[in-house]
Amino acid sequence: MNKRTAERRPLQSMTGFALASRDTPAGQVAVELRSVNSRFLDLSLRIPDELRIAEPALRELIAGTVQRGKLECRVSLRAASAGEAPVAIDRAALQRLAALDAAVRGALPGAAPLSVGEALRWPGVIAEQASAESLLPAILDAAREALADFVATRAREGARLAELILERAERIDAIAAQVAARAPELLAAHEARLVERLRAALERLAAGADEGSPAAIPLDETMARVRQEVTLHGMRIDVDEEIGRLRAHVAELRRVLSGPGPVGKRMDFLLQEFNREANTIGSKAAALEMTNASIDLKLLVEQIREQTQNIE
């Protein structure tokens, strides 16, 4: 599978398992794949020394399909038992032995002819068991089957992870919509309480002032300044921009999850932006309701982050 094909595949989990085997004259070869989470592709191969020739081809095959995950590939060979292993005669070696036997008996007419047992024990007459090179096609065939099953398993789990993430994204969007609808009312109420407290404080200060003190600033002028400061404060704690960006991130999250994989690194970046907006909303909170909304947002972002750690 080339890079372009890999980029078109469905979203995948980084955890998976698959096993495939093939029967050969030397016995049964099996290829097992299993993976867990990792930021990058961490591929390890466990192959018997006699089959080590298959390692380069296996690495190329797996790396062309899998992008992320700590993946272990195990190759094993269960040798055929004596009763199962087929015996093959090397006819060319047997013909050479027959020619030698005829030449010896021609020179030594009294020499006894070779017995069947002696012929079979002659080096090379019985073909050697399959070499590693001859087993390579079977190993790669089993690896391709295991890899196809492995990718399908990871895709199914990836689809389930996407559902969980999207469910939490919908809750984030709902909280953002609620905050956007309530923010003007909460901000106006906060400003009204602040103005009222300042008015009461100024009135108490004016009532307790000594008659001989310098003339105080008129209450109306003082309240105008207070309202100006409160308005500026309201601009500093306004969260409209953060809410807008948060909802834009939700839309981008939906787009990313509906497209092909791999998406894990893109998701990591998006979650940083989600967390930034949630923290800013919390720092600007002008009411308990907005503080609680910020806490809920950060909790949902963390839950998405936990699920994203499983996505390729």
ZISUL-V548862 format. One record per residue. RES is the residue in one letter. PHI is phi in radians with two decimals (999 if undefined). PSI is psi in whole degrees, 0 to 359 (none if undefined). D_CENTER is the distance of its C-alpha to the mean C-alpha in Angstrom with 1 decimal. Layout:
((RES;PHI;PSI;D_CENTER) (RES;PHI;PSI;D_CENTER))
//
This chain:
((M;999;123;18.6) (N;-1.45;176;19.1) (K;-1.11;319;16.9) (R;-1.10;318;18.4) (T;-1.10;318;17.6) (A;-1.07;324;13.9) (E;-1.27;341;13.8) (R;-1.60;355;15.6) (R;-1.32;161;13.5) (P;-1.14;161;12.2) (L;-1.00;139;8.9) (Q;-2.25;150;6.8) (S;-1.35;161;5.1) (M;-1.65;359;4.2) (T;-1.84;138;7.7) (G;-3.00;167;10.7) (F;-2.65;143;14.3) (A;-2.77;153;17.1) (L;-2.55;134;20.6) (A;-2.50;153;23.3) (S;-2.48;162;26.8) (R;-2.44;141;29.9) (D;-1.55;135;33.5) (T;-2.31;167;35.5) (P;-1.02;332;39.1) (A;-1.48;349;37.9) (G;2.39;197;35.8) (Q;-1.77;124;32.4) (V;-1.72;140;29.3) (A;-2.30;143;25.9) (V;-2.16;123;22.4) (E;-2.05;133;19.7) (L;-2.12;134;15.9) (R;-2.57;143;13.7) (S;-2.53;155;10.3) (V;-2.32;185;8.6) (N;-1.22;146;6.2) (S;-2.87;148;7.2) (R;-1.16;329;7.6) (F;-2.26;179;8.9) (L;-1.38;116;9.9) (D;-2.05;95;12.2) (L;-1.79;126;14.4) (S;-2.19;138;17.4) (L;-2.05;131;20.1) (R;-1.98;103;22.7) (I;-2.28;135;25.6) (P;-1.01;148;29.3) (D;-0.97;323;31.5) (E;-1.24;346;33.5) (L;-1.96;13;30.5) (R;-1.06;340;29.0) (I;-1.05;337;30.1) (A;-1.40;349;27.0) (E;-1.05;310;24.5) (P;-1.01;316;24.6) (A;-1.16;322;24.2) (L;-1.15;318;21.3) (R;-1.04;315;19.4) (E;-1.12;318;20.1) (L;-1.11;314;19.2) (I;-1.26;315;15.7) (A;-1.13;335;14.9) (G;-1.36;352;16.1) (T;-2.06;321;13.6) (V;-1.80;133;10.3) (Q;-1.77;321;8.7) (R;-2.42;157;6.2) (G;2.18;150;6.5) (K;-1.56;101;9.9) (L;-1.95;133;11.7) (E;-2.02;128;15.4) (C;-1.98;123;17.8) (R;-1.97;130;21.2) (V;-2.04;132;24.3) (S;-2.36;156;27.4) (L;-2.28;117;30.9) (R;-1.71;103;33.2) (A;-1.09;144;36.6) (A;-1.18;142;39.1) (S;-1.26;168;42.0) (A;-0.99;322;45.5) (G;-1.32;338;46.5) (E;-1.64;331;43.4) (A;-1.24;125;43.4) (P;-1.25;144;45.5) (V;-1.78;126;48.3) (A;-2.02;136;48.8) (I;-1.69;130;52.1) (D;-1.45;101;52.1) (R;-1.14;327;55.1) (A;-1.15;318;55.7) (A;-1.15;322;55.9) (L;-1.15;321;58.2) (Q;-1.17;321;60.5) (R;-1.12;320;60.8) (L;-1.11;320;61.7) (A;-1.11;321;64.3) (A;-1.15;319;65.8) (L;-1.12;318;66.1) (D;-1.06;317;67.7) (A;-1.14;321;70.2) (A;-1.16;320;71.1) (V;-1.16;315;71.7) (R;-1.25;337;73.9) (G;-1.22;323;75.7) (A;-1.43;330;76.6) (L;-2.22;84;77.1) (P;-1.02;336;78.5) (G;-1.51;358;78.7) (A;-1.21;141;75.0) (A;-1.31;142;73.1) (P;-1.18;158;70.5) (L;-1.14;139;66.8) (S;-1.48;167;65.6) (V;-1.06;316;62.4) (G;-1.08;318;60.9) (E;-1.14;321;61.9) (A;-1.14;318;60.4) (L;-1.19;332;57.0) (R;-1.42;352;56.9) (W;-1.20;132;57.6) (P;-0.94;128;54.5) (G;1.65;346;52.5) (V;-1.21;314;54.1) (I;-1.51;121;51.3) (A;-1.05;141;48.1) (E;-1.18;157;45.5) (Q;-1.10;161;42.3) (A;-0.93;137;39.4) (S;-1.43;168;38.1) (A;-1.07;322;34.5) (E;-1.08;321;34.9) (S;-1.24;337;36.0) (L;-1.49;345;33.1) (L;-1.00;314;30.5) (P;-1.02;319;30.5) (A;-1.16;321;29.9) (I;-1.10;314;27.0) (L;-1.20;326;25.3) (D;-1.12;316;26.1) (A;-1.13;323;24.6) (A;-1.13;320;21.4) (R;-1.12;319;21.2) (E;-1.12;315;21.7) (A;-1.09;320;19.1) (L;-1.17;321;16.5) (A;-1.11;317;17.4) (D;-1.17;321;17.1) (F;-1.06;313;13.8) (V;-1.13;319;12.3) (A;-1.12;320;14.3) (T;-1.11;315;13.1) (R;-1.17;328;9.4) (A;-1.20;319;10.8) (R;-1.09;315;13.0) (E;-1.18;325;10.6) (G;-1.07;321;8.5) (A;-1.12;321;12.0) (R;-1.17;320;12.9) (L;-1.11;320;10.1) (A;-1.07;320;11.4) (E;-1.07;317;14.9) (L;-1.12;317;14.4) (I;-1.15;316;13.2) (L;-1.12;326;16.0) (E;-1.08;318;18.5) (R;-1.25;327;18.0) (A;-1.13;323;18.2) (E;-1.11;322;21.5) (R;-1.19;323;22.8) (I;-1.08;315;22.2) (D;-1.11;322;24.1) (A;-1.14;318;26.8) (I;-1.12;317;27.3) (A;-1.06;318;27.5) (A;-1.13;320;30.1) (Q;-1.13;316;32.0) (V;-1.12;318;32.2) (A;-1.07;322;33.3) (A;-1.28;325;36.0) (R;-1.63;343;37.2) (A;-1.01;312;36.9) (P;-1.03;318;40.4) (E;-1.15;316;42.1) (L;-1.14;321;40.6) (L;-1.17;318;41.4) (A;-1.11;319;44.9) (A;-1.14;320;45.6) (H;-1.11;316;44.3) (E;-1.13;320;46.6) (A;-1.10;317;49.5) (R;-1.12;321;49.2) (L;-1.16;316;49.1) (V;-1.08;317;52.2) (E;-1.13;319;54.1) (R;-1.13;319;53.5) (L;-1.17;321;54.7) (R;-1.07;314;57.7) (A;-1.08;320;58.7) (A;-1.14;319;58.4) (L;-1.17;321;60.5) (E;-1.14;320;63.2) (R;-1.15;322;63.5) (L;-1.15;318;63.9) (A;-1.17;321;66.5) (A;-1.18;328;68.4) (G;-1.64;3;68.7) (A;-1.24;145;69.7) (D;-1.20;148;73.2) (E;-1.13;332;75.8) (G;-1.55;1;76.6) (S;-1.30;157;73.0) (P;-1.02;155;72.2) (A;-1.06;132;71.3) (A;-1.42;161;67.7) (I;-1.14;134;65.5) (P;-0.93;146;66.1) (L;-1.06;320;63.7) (D;-1.09;318;62.9) (E;-1.17;320;62.0) (T;-1.10;317;59.9) (M;-1.15;327;58.0) (A;-1.12;318;57.4) (R;-1.15;320;55.8) (V;-1.06;315;53.8) (R;-1.12;324;52.5) (Q;-1.10;317;51.5) (E;-1.16;322;49.5) (V;-1.14;321;47.9) (T;-1.09;315;46.9) (L;-1.08;321;45.4) (H;-1.11;320;43.5) (G;-1.09;323;42.3) (M;-1.16;325;40.9) (R;-1.25;330;39.0) (I;-1.77;6;37.4) (D;-1.19;136;36.7) (V;-2.01;16;33.0) (D;-1.02;316;33.3) (E;-1.13;317;31.3) (E;-1.12;320;28.4) (I;-1.13;318;28.4) (G;-1.07;315;28.4) (R;-1.16;322;25.5) (L;-1.07;316;23.5) (R;-1.22;329;24.2) (A;-1.16;323;23.4) (H;-1.15;323;19.9) (V;-1.10;317;19.6) (A;-1.09;320;20.8) (E;-1.17;323;18.3) (L;-1.09;317;15.4) (R;-1.07;317;16.9) (R;-1.12;316;17.3) (V;-1.09;316;13.7) (L;-1.27;339;12.5) (S;-1.50;350;15.5) (G;-1.68;187;14.8) (P;-1.36;161;13.1) (G;-1.62;176;9.6) (P;-1.42;151;7.8) (V;-2.27;0;7.9) (G;-0.98;315;5.5) (K;-1.19;322;8.6) (R;-1.10;320;11.0) (M;-1.12;320;9.9) (D;-1.01;316;10.5) (F;-1.13;315;13.8) (L;-1.03;320;14.8) (L;-1.17;327;14.4) (Q;-1.07;319;16.7) (E;-1.21;320;19.1) (F;-0.98;312;19.0) (N;-1.15;324;19.9) (R;-1.07;314;22.6) (E;-1.16;320;24.3) (A;-1.10;318;24.3) (N;-1.14;320;25.8) (T;-1.15;319;28.4) (I;-1.05;319;29.4) (G;-1.13;320;30.0) (S;-1.24;337;32.1) (K;-1.71;2;34.2) (A;-0.97;125;34.7) (A;-1.82;2;38.3) (A;-2.73;157;38.3) (L;-1.02;325;36.8) (E;-1.06;320;35.2) (M;-1.27;325;33.1) (T;-1.07;315;32.3) (N;-1.11;322;31.0) (A;-1.11;319;29.0) (S;-1.09;318;27.3) (I;-1.12;317;26.4) (D;-1.10;320;25.0) (L;-1.09;314;22.9) (K;-1.14;326;21.5) (L;-1.14;317;20.8) (L;-1.16;321;18.9) (V;-1.09;319;16.9) (E;-1.16;322;16.0) (Q;-1.12;320;15.0) (I;-1.14;320;12.7) (R;-1.06;319;11.2) (E;-1.08;320;10.7) (Q;-1.26;324;8.9) (T;-1.13;332;6.7) (Q;-1.08;343;5.7) (N;-1.65;357;4.3) (I;-1.72;137;2.6) (E;-1.22;none;2.6))
//
